[in-house]
Amino acid sequence: MVEFLIVAAFGGVGALARGLLSKFNGYLPWGILAANTIATAIAAWALVASPQLQLILVAGLAGGLSTFSTFVQQTWKLIIDGRKLASFLNVFLNLVVPSTAVALVMLCL
């Protein structure tokens, strides 16, 4: 039971960090790209951690930090606003940058 309370606490920390990062917007929603990239790197690093730490880091911290729903909502907002190139770049970068982060973490492990 204590383990799940710790997961919830780390999830709250991740969600708070995501909320702060989501304020960084420009041509693209850079903050959410950063949040998803950091969360993905944390999840990759957790592969070598104990099962308990994996749960805390992946389900808690990375789970609270990453956000598919906000990414999709922001992408559709770009499309609705007529910014189709920006929406394409947002999708592309949210696939490539976090995946690259995983590859870099795995190279370092």
HELIX and SHEET records of a PDB file:
HELIX    1   1 VAL A    2  LEU A   21  1                                  20    
HELIX    2   2 TRP A   30  TRP A   45  1                                  16    
HELIX    3   3 ALA A   46  VAL A   48  5                                   3    
HELIX    4   4 PRO A   51  GLN A   54  1                                   4    
HELIX    5   5 LEU A   55  ALA A   62  3                                   8    
HELIX    6   6 GLY A   63  LEU A   65  1                                   3    
HELIX    7   7 PHE A   68  ILE A   80  1                                  13    
HELIX    8   8 LYS A   84  CYS A  108  1                                  25    
END                                                                             
